[in-house]
Amino acid sequence: MRRMDVSAFAVTLLIPVLITAQEPPAQAPARGQGRGAQSPEAQEAAARYTAADIRVMAPGVVYNAGLLDLAQAYTKQTGKNVAVTSVGMGGIVSAVKTANPPADVIMLPFELMSTLSLDGGGVPGTFTPLGRSEMGLAVRAGAPHPDISTVEKLAAALRGAKAVMRSNPAGGSMVARVIEDKVIKRPEFAGVNSPVSTQGEGGQALVRGEGDMAIQAICEILPYRQIELVGPLPRELAAWIDMSTAVSTRAMHRDDALAFLKYLVRPESNAVWKAKGLERFN
């Protein structure tokens, strides 16, 4: 999951990515990039984001899980231009409160959205459960898929790996923290060699040829053809993040934002979310 400095966000608008983006997300801009460091492409993207009919801010576990596809379909259906930007969990609440131009639709884990709502950051009545982003195990494409149906079998598979790559929790990634707290620190996984990725996510490290397995959010495994999803981690671990969405009180296009939010959670959209790794709540 990408992250970046909040002060950099305020200047660069996180180099917004519009709905036409289809490739796995690139790395976040280097810390400290300022207005003078923006490329012409970044400036153009920022201008399009500013001019969009609906601006959406989401962390990587939603950004990578069908949001772009649904935004594109909504634009085709309604003619409303939707711009989407991804912000790391560590800075997204501050970005929701301070970024200019402000986002219209925001997506956060339940606990962060609850806090934001109590602070008046969400339009009353728009807080909506979105879905569950589960952690999964990845191997290199073509490698055998171990049985990970129980905690014991998962632990055995991980101990048999040379290195199980994962994201660095020191960077503020909630995915990385869930993996560390729900898996790596549990006594059942003692003896697992699980180095943190020095660049990007655990799945991206596996793509680069580091390690032979990776634990990562499923939606951040599926975009890469060089690696394959073995399956979600056993449910006993509760290794997931529950996401919600709302219309921001700073929204400049509230009616359009609410209409788009309702489109995202309609039953017909569930298949898109599921195919990209987000399980909608019933």
C-alpha positions as CSV (number, residue, x, y, z in Angstrom):
1,M,0.0,0.0,0.0
2,R,1.4,3.3,-1.0
3,R,2.2,6.0,1.5
4,M,3.5,9.6,1.4
5,D,4.1,12.6,3.5
6,V,1.0,14.6,4.3
7,S,2.7,17.9,3.6
8,A,3.8,16.6,0.2
9,F,0.1,15.7,-0.4
10,A,-1.1,19.2,0.1
11,V,1.3,20.4,-2.6
12,T,1.2,17.6,-5.2
13,L,-2.4,16.4,-4.8
14,L,-0.8,13.0,-4.5
15,I,-0.4,13.1,-8.3
16,P,-4.0,11.9,-8.8
17,V,-4.7,9.0,-11.0
18,L,-7.8,9.2,-13.1
19,I,-10.2,6.5,-13.9
20,T,-8.5,5.4,-17.0
21,A,-5.5,4.0,-15.1
22,Q,-5.3,0.2,-15.5
23,E,-1.7,-0.7,-14.4
24,P,-0.7,-1.6,-10.8
25,P,0.0,1.5,-8.9
26,A,3.5,3.0,-9.1
27,Q,5.5,4.0,-6.1
28,A,4.6,7.1,-4.2
29,P,6.6,10.3,-5.0
30,A,9.8,10.7,-3.0
31,R,9.4,12.5,0.3
32,G,9.8,16.2,0.1
33,Q,8.8,16.6,-3.6
34,G,7.4,20.1,-4.0
35,R,5.6,22.2,-6.6
36,G,8.8,22.8,-8.5
37,A,9.5,19.0,-8.7
38,Q,6.1,18.2,-10.4
39,S,6.4,16.8,-13.9
40,P,4.2,18.1,-16.7
41,E,2.2,14.9,-16.5
42,A,1.6,15.3,-12.8
43,Q,0.5,18.9,-13.2
44,E,-1.9,17.8,-15.9
45,A,-3.3,15.0,-13.8
46,A,-3.7,17.4,-10.9
47,A,-5.6,19.9,-13.1
48,R,-7.9,17.1,-14.2
49,Y,-8.5,16.0,-10.7
50,T,-9.4,19.6,-9.7
51,A,-11.9,19.8,-12.6
52,A,-13.6,16.5,-12.0
53,D,-17.3,16.2,-11.2
54,I,-16.6,13.7,-8.4
55,R,-13.3,13.4,-6.5
56,V,-12.6,10.2,-4.6
57,M,-9.9,9.5,-2.0
58,A,-9.2,5.9,-1.0
59,P,-6.4,3.8,0.4
60,G,-4.7,1.1,-1.7
61,V,-6.9,-1.7,-0.5
62,V,-9.9,-0.1,-2.2
63,Y,-8.1,1.7,-5.0
64,N,-6.7,-1.7,-6.2
65,A,-10.0,-3.6,-5.6
66,G,-12.3,-2.5,-8.4
67,L,-12.8,1.2,-7.7
68,L,-11.2,2.3,-10.9
69,D,-13.4,-0.1,-13.0
70,L,-16.6,1.1,-11.3
71,A,-15.6,4.8,-11.7
72,Q,-15.0,4.2,-15.4
73,A,-18.3,2.5,-15.8
74,Y,-20.1,5.2,-13.9
75,T,-18.6,7.9,-16.1
76,K,-19.6,6.0,-19.2
77,Q,-23.2,5.6,-17.9
78,T,-23.7,9.1,-16.5
79,G,-21.2,11.4,-18.2
80,K,-19.9,12.5,-14.8
81,N,-16.1,12.6,-14.7
82,V,-14.8,10.7,-11.6
83,A,-11.2,11.2,-10.5
84,V,-9.6,8.8,-8.0
85,T,-6.5,9.3,-5.9
86,S,-4.9,6.8,-3.5
87,V,-3.5,7.8,-0.1
88,G,-1.6,5.7,2.4
89,M,-3.4,4.8,5.6
90,G,-0.9,6.7,7.7
91,G,-1.9,10.1,6.3
92,I,-5.4,9.6,4.8
93,V,-7.4,11.1,7.7
94,S,-5.3,14.3,7.7
95,A,-5.6,14.4,3.9
96,V,-9.4,14.1,4.1
97,K,-9.4,17.1,6.5
98,T,-6.8,19.4,4.8
99,A,-6.3,18.5,1.1
100,N,-7.2,21.0,-1.5
101,P,-9.2,20.5,-3.6
102,P,-11.1,18.3,-1.2
103,A,-12.3,14.8,-1.9
104,D,-16.1,14.3,-2.3
105,V,-16.2,10.6,-1.5
106,I,-13.9,9.1,1.1
107,M,-13.0,5.5,2.0
108,L,-11.5,4.5,5.3
109,P,-11.4,1.5,7.7
110,F,-14.3,1.4,10.0
111,E,-12.4,2.7,13.0
112,L,-10.9,5.6,11.2
113,M,-14.2,6.5,9.6
114,S,-15.9,6.4,13.0
115,T,-13.4,8.8,14.4
116,L,-13.6,11.1,11.4
117,S,-17.4,11.1,11.7
118,L,-17.3,12.0,15.4
119,D,-15.1,14.9,14.4
120,G,-17.7,16.0,11.8
121,G,-15.8,14.8,8.8
122,G,-18.5,12.8,7.1
123,V,-22.0,13.9,6.0
124,P,-24.5,12.5,8.4
125,G,-26.4,9.5,7.1
126,T,-23.8,8.6,4.4
127,F,-21.6,6.3,6.4
128,T,-21.8,3.0,4.5
129,P,-20.1,-0.3,5.1
130,L,-18.2,-1.2,1.9
131,G,-16.4,-4.5,2.2
132,R,-13.6,-6.6,3.7
133,S,-10.0,-6.7,2.3
134,E,-8.5,-10.0,3.4
135,M,-4.8,-10.8,3.5
136,G,-3.6,-13.7,1.4
137,L,-0.5,-15.7,0.6
138,A,1.2,-15.3,-2.8
139,V,3.8,-17.4,-4.5
140,R,5.7,-16.9,-7.8
141,A,3.7,-17.7,-10.9
142,G,3.9,-21.4,-11.6
143,A,5.1,-22.4,-8.1
144,P,3.3,-25.0,-6.1
145,H,0.4,-23.8,-4.0
146,P,0.7,-25.1,-0.4
147,D,-2.3,-26.1,1.7
148,I,-3.0,-23.1,4.0
149,S,-6.5,-24.1,5.1
150,T,-5.6,-24.1,8.8
151,V,-3.3,-22.0,10.9
152,E,-1.1,-25.0,11.5
153,K,-0.8,-25.8,7.8
154,L,-0.1,-22.1,7.0
155,A,2.6,-22.0,9.7
156,A,4.2,-25.1,8.2
157,A,4.2,-23.7,4.7
158,L,5.7,-20.4,5.8
159,R,8.4,-22.1,7.8
160,G,9.3,-24.1,4.7
161,A,9.9,-21.0,2.7
162,K,13.3,-19.4,2.3
163,A,11.7,-15.9,2.8
164,V,8.2,-14.7,3.2
165,M,8.1,-11.1,2.1
166,R,5.8,-8.5,3.7
167,S,5.3,-4.8,3.8
168,N,7.1,-2.6,6.4
169,P,4.8,-1.6,9.3
170,A,7.2,1.2,10.2
171,G,5.8,3.1,7.2
172,G,2.3,3.4,8.7
173,S,0.7,0.8,6.4
174,M,-2.4,-0.8,8.0
175,V,-1.9,-3.8,5.8
176,A,1.6,-4.3,7.1
177,R,0.4,-3.8,10.7
178,V,-2.4,-6.4,10.3
179,I,0.1,-8.9,8.8
180,E,2.6,-8.3,11.7
181,D,0.0,-8.4,14.5
182,K,-2.3,-11.1,13.2
183,V,0.3,-13.4,11.7
184,I,4.0,-12.8,12.3
185,K,3.9,-12.1,16.0
186,R,1.7,-15.1,16.8
187,P,3.6,-17.9,18.5
188,E,2.4,-20.4,15.9
189,F,4.6,-18.6,13.4
190,A,7.9,-18.6,15.4
191,G,10.8,-19.5,13.1
192,V,9.3,-18.0,10.0
193,N,11.8,-15.9,8.0
194,S,9.7,-12.9,7.1
195,P,11.8,-9.9,6.0
196,V,10.1,-6.6,5.2
197,S,10.2,-5.2,1.7
198,T,12.7,-2.3,1.4
199,Q,10.7,-0.9,-1.5
200,G,7.0,-1.1,-1.9
201,E,4.7,-3.9,-0.7
202,G,5.5,-7.5,0.1
203,G,3.9,-8.6,-3.1
204,Q,6.0,-6.2,-5.1
205,A,9.1,-7.6,-3.5
206,L,8.1,-11.1,-4.6
207,V,7.5,-9.7,-8.1
208,R,11.1,-8.4,-8.1
209,G,12.3,-11.9,-7.2
210,E,12.8,-11.3,-3.5
211,G,11.8,-14.3,-1.4
212,D,9.6,-17.2,-2.5
213,M,6.3,-16.2,-0.8
214,A,4.6,-13.1,0.3
215,I,1.7,-12.1,2.6
216,Q,-0.2,-9.2,1.3
217,A,-3.7,-7.8,0.8
218,I,-5.4,-10.0,-1.8
219,C,-6.3,-6.9,-3.9
220,E,-2.6,-6.0,-4.0
221,I,-1.6,-9.5,-5.2
222,L,-4.0,-10.0,-8.1
223,P,-2.7,-7.1,-10.3
224,Y,0.6,-8.8,-10.9
225,R,1.0,-11.6,-13.4
226,Q,4.4,-12.6,-12.0
227,I,2.8,-13.9,-8.8
228,E,-0.2,-16.0,-7.9
229,L,-2.7,-16.0,-5.1
230,V,-2.7,-19.2,-3.1
231,G,-5.7,-18.1,-1.1
232,P,-6.9,-16.0,1.9
233,L,-5.3,-16.6,5.2
234,P,-7.3,-18.8,7.7
235,R,-10.2,-17.0,9.1
236,E,-9.1,-17.8,12.7
237,L,-6.4,-15.2,12.2
238,A,-8.9,-12.4,11.4
239,A,-6.3,-11.0,9.1
240,W,-8.4,-8.4,7.2
241,I,-9.4,-4.8,7.1
242,D,-13.1,-3.8,7.1
243,M,-13.7,-0.7,4.9
244,S,-16.4,1.9,4.8
245,T,-17.2,4.9,2.6
246,A,-19.0,8.2,3.1
247,V,-19.5,11.6,1.6
248,S,-17.0,14.1,3.0
249,T,-18.4,17.2,4.7
250,R,-15.8,19.1,2.6
251,A,-17.3,17.8,-0.6
252,M,-18.0,20.4,-3.2
253,H,-20.3,18.1,-5.2
254,R,-22.4,16.4,-2.5
255,D,-25.3,15.3,-4.7
256,D,-23.0,13.8,-7.3
257,A,-20.9,12.2,-4.6
258,L,-23.9,10.5,-2.9
259,A,-25.2,9.2,-6.3
260,F,-21.7,7.7,-7.0
261,L,-21.5,6.2,-3.5
262,K,-24.9,4.5,-4.0
263,Y,-23.6,3.1,-7.3
264,L,-20.6,1.6,-5.7
265,V,-22.6,-0.4,-3.1
266,R,-25.5,-1.5,-5.3
267,P,-25.7,-5.3,-5.7
268,E,-24.8,-5.1,-9.4
269,S,-21.3,-3.8,-8.4
270,N,-20.5,-6.6,-6.1
271,A,-19.0,-8.8,-8.8
272,V,-16.5,-6.1,-9.8
273,W,-15.3,-5.7,-6.2
274,K,-15.1,-9.5,-5.6
275,A,-13.1,-10.1,-8.8
276,K,-10.5,-7.5,-7.6
277,G,-10.2,-8.8,-4.0
278,L,-12.8,-6.9,-1.9
279,E,-15.6,-8.9,-0.4
280,R,-18.7,-6.8,-0.1
281,F,-20.7,-7.1,3.1
282,N,-24.1,-8.7,2.8
